[in-house]
Amino acid sequence: MPYIKQNQRAHFDCAIEEIIDTLGPDWNAGDLNYIVSKITWSLFKKNARYATANTLIGALECIKLELYRRQISPYEDQKIIENGDL
């Protein structure tokens, strides 16, 4: 995951928190898909080139992998401990 410096995060965090608060606890996959699509499509339209497409797709793939590695896999490991393996 491309971690950015702490001082750079503050620039984005307020907007991100506002989106999260707007979604509320009843968000769904369609909501998330719309938000991510709107951002990525807008970035592509600003610089429609193969390199931009490649960068966006690569970033999305890494986001997916990092989510699984850092959040979902440990959750699944804990559930195996709680409920037993196959």
MDTraj code that builds the backbone (N, CA, C; nanometers):
import mdtraj as md
import numpy as np

residues = "MET PRO TYR ILE LYS GLN ASN GLN ARG ALA HIS PHE ASP CYS ALA ILE GLU GLU ILE ILE ASP THR LEU GLY PRO ASP TRP ASN ALA GLY ASP LEU ASN TYR ILE VAL SER LYS ILE THR TRP SER LEU PHE LYS LYS ASN ALA ARG TYR ALA THR ALA ASN THR LEU ILE GLY ALA LEU GLU CYS ILE LYS LEU GLU LEU TYR ARG ARG GLN ILE SER PRO TYR GLU ASP GLN LYS ILE ILE GLU ASN GLY ASP LEU".split()
xyz = np.array([
    [0.0847, -0.1174, 0.0000],
    [0.0000, 0.0000, 0.0000],
    [0.0890, 0.1234, 0.0000],
    [0.0572, 0.2197, -0.0835],
    [0.1404, 0.3405, -0.0887],
    [0.1039, 0.4372, 0.0236],
    [0.1686, 0.4177, 0.1349],
    [0.1412, 0.5054, 0.2480],
    [0.1933, 0.6444, 0.2165],
    [0.1117, 0.7448, 0.2458],
    [0.1561, 0.8819, 0.2248],
    [0.1922, 0.9426, 0.3593],
    [0.2720, 1.0470, 0.3559],
    [0.3183, 1.1098, 0.4789],
    [0.2005, 1.1662, 0.5582],
    [0.2181, 1.1687, 0.6896],
    [0.1121, 1.2148, 0.7796],
    [0.0610, 1.3532, 0.7405],
    [0.1515, 1.4441, 0.7074],
    [0.1080, 1.5800, 0.6749],
    [0.0284, 1.5868, 0.5449],
    [0.0423, 1.4887, 0.4565],
    [-0.0358, 1.4838, 0.3338],
    [-0.1746, 1.4260, 0.3579],
    [-0.1875, 1.3396, 0.4580],
    [-0.3157, 1.2754, 0.4860],
    [-0.4212, 1.3754, 0.5306],
    [-0.3791, 1.4736, 0.6094],
    [-0.4731, 1.5723, 0.6614],
    [-0.5473, 1.6429, 0.5478],
    [-0.4824, 1.6571, 0.4347],
    [-0.5424, 1.7226, 0.3189],
    [-0.6667, 1.6463, 0.2699],
    [-0.6677, 1.5151, 0.2856],
    [-0.7770, 1.4318, 0.2360],
    [-0.8742, 1.3864, 0.3443],
    [-0.8280, 1.3771, 0.4673],
    [-0.9058, 1.3122, 0.5725],
    [-1.0416, 1.3758, 0.5995],
    [-1.0508, 1.5074, 0.5954],
    [-1.1803, 1.5720, 0.6215],
    [-1.2833, 1.5326, 0.5161],
    [-1.2435, 1.5343, 0.3908],
    [-1.3351, 1.4967, 0.2827],
    [-1.3742, 1.3495, 0.2932],
    [-1.2781, 1.2652, 0.3268],
    [-1.3059, 1.1221, 0.3409],
    [-1.4023, 1.0974, 0.4562],
    [-1.3776, 1.1610, 0.5694],
    [-1.4666, 1.1447, 0.6851],
    [-1.6073, 1.1943, 0.6543],
    [-1.6173, 1.3011, 0.5770],
    [-1.7500, 1.3522, 0.5381],
    [-1.8249, 1.2498, 0.4527],
    [-1.7546, 1.1867, 0.3615],
    [-1.8171, 1.0828, 0.2788],
    [-1.8616, 0.9663, 0.3665],
    [-1.7758, 0.9229, 0.4576],
    [-1.8088, 0.8110, 0.5468],
    [-1.9304, 0.8457, 0.6322],
    [-1.9332, 0.9671, 0.6875],
    [-2.0474, 1.0101, 0.7678],
    [-2.1749, 1.0166, 0.6848],
    [-2.1625, 1.0630, 0.5606],
    [-2.2789, 1.0707, 0.4717],
    [-2.3331, 0.9315, 0.4403],
    [-2.2436, 0.8349, 0.4214],
    [-2.2867, 0.6971, 0.3954],
    [-2.3654, 0.6416, 0.5135],
    [-2.3197, 0.6699, 0.6342],
    [-2.3873, 0.6186, 0.7529],
    [-2.3702, 0.4691, 0.7672],
    [-2.4352, 0.4121, 0.8678],
    [-2.4169, 0.2698, 0.8967],
    [-2.4875, 0.1765, 0.7984],
    [-2.5779, 0.2276, 0.7196],
    [-2.6563, 0.1424, 0.6288],
    [-2.6071, 0.1482, 0.4851],
    [-2.4787, 0.1801, 0.4666],
    [-2.4244, 0.1860, 0.3313],
    [-2.4312, 0.0487, 0.2664],
    [-2.4230, 0.0460, 0.1343],
    [-2.4240, -0.0818, 0.0628],
    [-2.3211, -0.0795, -0.0496],
    [-2.3062, -0.1916, -0.1152],
    [-2.2058, -0.2055, -0.2209],
    [-2.2290, -0.1053, -0.3338],
    [-2.3546, -0.0779, -0.3648],
    [-2.3848, 0.0194, -0.4698],
    [-2.3341, 0.1581, -0.4346],
    [-2.3499, 0.1963, -0.3082],
    [-2.2998, 0.3270, -0.2635],
    [-2.1481, 0.3356, -0.2811],
    [-2.0784, 0.2343, -0.2327],
    [-1.9330, 0.2327, -0.2427],
    [-1.8880, 0.2289, -0.3879],
    [-1.9547, 0.1481, -0.4689],
    [-1.9209, 0.1384, -0.6102],
    [-1.9366, 0.2745, -0.6780],
    [-2.0447, 0.3451, -0.6459],
    [-2.0675, 0.4763, -0.7066],
    [-1.9549, 0.5731, -0.6706],
    [-1.9184, 0.5777, -0.5425],
    [-1.8161, 0.6712, -0.4972],
    [-1.6816, 0.6419, -0.5628],
    [-1.6403, 0.5162, -0.5591],
    [-1.5110, 0.4794, -0.6173],
    [-1.5138, 0.4997, -0.7689],
    [-1.6242, 0.4637, -0.8335],
    [-1.6362, 0.4824, -0.9789],
    [-1.6310, 0.6296, -1.0155],
    [-1.7020, 0.7117, -0.9415],
    [-1.7045, 0.8551, -0.9705],
    [-1.5635, 0.9142, -0.9621],
    [-1.4892, 0.8765, -0.8593],
    [-1.3531, 0.9275, -0.8434],
    [-1.2631, 0.8770, -0.9567],
    [-1.2634, 0.7458, -0.9804],
    [-1.1711, 0.6903, -1.0801],
    [-1.2083, 0.7340, -1.2215],
    [-1.3365, 0.7373, -1.2537],
    [-1.3768, 0.7812, -1.3876],
    [-1.3393, 0.9272, -1.4090],
    [-1.3591, 1.0096, -1.3066],
    [-1.3248, 1.1522, -1.3185],
    [-1.1749, 1.1703, -1.3380],
    [-1.0947, 1.0944, -1.2648],
    [-0.9495, 1.1029, -1.2822],
    [-0.9080, 1.0594, -1.4226],
    [-0.9720, 0.9547, -1.4735],
    [-0.9387, 0.9097, -1.6093],
    [-0.9761, 1.0158, -1.7126],
    [-1.0950, 1.0744, -1.6980],
    [-1.1396, 1.1756, -1.7943],
    [-1.0476, 1.2971, -1.7959],
    [-0.9846, 1.3293, -1.6825],
    [-0.8935, 1.4439, -1.6776],
    [-0.7648, 1.4185, -1.7550],
    [-0.7302, 1.2901, -1.7753],
    [-0.6064, 1.2560, -1.8447],
    [-0.6242, 1.1193, -1.9099],
    [-0.7104, 1.1137, -2.0111],
    [-0.7470, 0.9879, -2.0752],
    [-0.6319, 0.9353, -2.1611],
    [-0.5547, 0.8467, -2.0989],
    [-0.4414, 0.7815, -2.1649],
    [-0.4317, 0.6399, -2.1103],
    [-0.3621, 0.5547, -2.1841],
    [-0.3422, 0.4187, -2.1367],
    [-0.2699, 0.4176, -2.0027],
    [-0.1707, 0.5033, -1.9868],
    [-0.0936, 0.5069, -1.8619],
    [-0.1833, 0.5422, -1.7436],
    [-0.2774, 0.6327, -1.7649],
    [-0.3711, 0.6683, -1.6582],
    [-0.4595, 0.5490, -1.6239],
    [-0.5120, 0.4829, -1.7260],
    [-0.5952, 0.3645, -1.7037],
    [-0.5167, 0.2580, -1.6283],
    [-0.3936, 0.2349, -1.6694],
    [-0.3094, 0.1350, -1.6059],
    [-0.2833, 0.1706, -1.4595],
    [-0.2572, 0.2967, -1.4328],
    [-0.2334, 0.3424, -1.2960],
    [-0.3583, 0.3238, -1.2100],
    [-0.4733, 0.3622, -1.2625],
    [-0.5982, 0.3497, -1.1868],
    [-0.6312, 0.2035, -1.1579],
    [-0.6210, 0.1190, -1.2583],
    [-0.6514, -0.0232, -1.2393],
    [-0.5525, -0.0856, -1.1416],
    [-0.4270, -0.0495, -1.1523],
    [-0.3264, -0.1007, -1.0594],
    [-0.3545, -0.0577, -0.9166],
    [-0.3924, 0.0678, -0.8992],
    [-0.4236, 0.1173, -0.7648],
    [-0.5446, 0.0441, -0.7076],
    [-0.6480, 0.0248, -0.7885],
    [-0.7673, -0.0463, -0.7412],
    [-0.7348, -0.1906, -0.7031],
    [-0.6530, -0.2557, -0.7821],
    [-0.6137, -0.3935, -0.7522],
    [-0.5352, -0.3997, -0.6212],
    [-0.4442, -0.3061, -0.6011],
    [-0.3658, -0.3040, -0.4774],
    [-0.4537, -0.2728, -0.3567],
    [-0.5513, -0.1860, -0.3736],
    [-0.6466, -0.1571, -0.2656],
    [-0.7187, -0.2855, -0.2260],
    [-0.7644, -0.3606, -0.3247],
    [-0.8337, -0.4868, -0.2991],
    [-0.7441, -0.5847, -0.2238],
    [-0.6224, -0.6005, -0.2721],
    [-0.5308, -0.6948, -0.2090],
    [-0.4940, -0.6531, -0.0665],
    [-0.4726, -0.5240, -0.0457],
    [-0.4347, -0.4752, 0.0865],
    [-0.5520, -0.4877, 0.1846],
    [-0.6733, -0.4648, 0.1369],
    [-0.7917, -0.4845, 0.2211],
    [-0.7992, -0.6293, 0.2675],
    [-0.7792, -0.7214, 0.1750],
    [-0.7838, -0.8628, 0.2119],
    [-0.6714, -0.8974, 0.3099],
    [-0.5495, -0.8537, 0.2791],
    [-0.4329, -0.8884, 0.3607],
    [-0.4408, -0.8305, 0.5014],
    [-0.4824, -0.7050, 0.5131],
    [-0.4754, -0.6369, 0.6415],
    [-0.6020, -0.6478, 0.7249],
    [-0.7171, -0.6635, 0.6622],
    [-0.8429, -0.6615, 0.7348],
    [-0.9182, -0.7947, 0.7309],
    [-0.9378, -0.8479, 0.6120],
    [-1.0252, -0.9641, 0.5968],
    [-0.9571, -1.0928, 0.6406],
    [-0.8328, -1.1144, 0.6010],
    [-0.7635, -1.2368, 0.6393],
    [-0.7524, -1.2528, 0.7912],
    [-0.7124, -1.1486, 0.8657],
    [-0.7099, -1.1639, 1.0116],
    [-0.8498, -1.1911, 1.0704],
    [-0.9510, -1.1301, 1.0131],
    [-1.0887, -1.1560, 1.0574],
    [-1.1242, -1.3029, 1.0359],
    [-1.0921, -1.3545, 0.9180],
    [-1.1213, -1.4949, 0.8892],
    [-1.0423, -1.5877, 0.9808],
    [-0.9166, -1.5550, 1.0084],
    [-0.8356, -1.6360, 1.1002],
    [-0.8992, -1.6398, 1.2386],
    [-0.9503, -1.5272, 1.2847],
    [-1.0157, -1.5220, 1.4155],
    [-1.1424, -1.6078, 1.4169],
    [-1.2171, -1.6042, 1.3094],
    [-1.3390, -1.6849, 1.3005],
    [-1.3071, -1.8338, 1.2981],
    [-1.1947, -1.8724, 1.2394],
    [-1.1515, -2.0126, 1.2422],
    [-1.1233, -2.0546, 1.3856],
    [-1.0568, -1.9657, 1.4606],
    [-1.0283, -1.9950, 1.6015],
    [-1.1589, -2.0096, 1.6793],
    [-1.2532, -1.9209, 1.6549],
    [-1.3806, -1.9209, 1.7291],
    [-1.4703, -2.0376, 1.6905],
    [-1.4745, -2.0709, 1.5609],
    [-1.5742, -2.1673, 1.5116],
    [-1.5168, -2.2978, 1.4609],
    [-1.3859, -2.3073, 1.4538],
    [-1.3248, -2.4288, 1.4009],
    [-1.3017, -2.4191, 1.2525],
    [-1.2049, -2.4961, 1.2065],
    [-1.1699, -2.4975, 1.0643],
    [-1.2655, -2.5897, 0.9896],
    [-1.2420, -2.6074, 0.8633],
    [-1.3282, -2.6895, 0.7777],
    [-1.3593, -2.8258, 0.8344],
])
top = md.Topology()
chain = top.add_chain()
for i, resn in enumerate(residues, 1):
    res = top.add_residue(resn, chain, resSeq=i)
    for name in ("N", "CA", "C"):
        top.add_atom(name, md.element.get_by_symbol(name[0]), res)
traj = md.Trajectory(xyz[None], top)
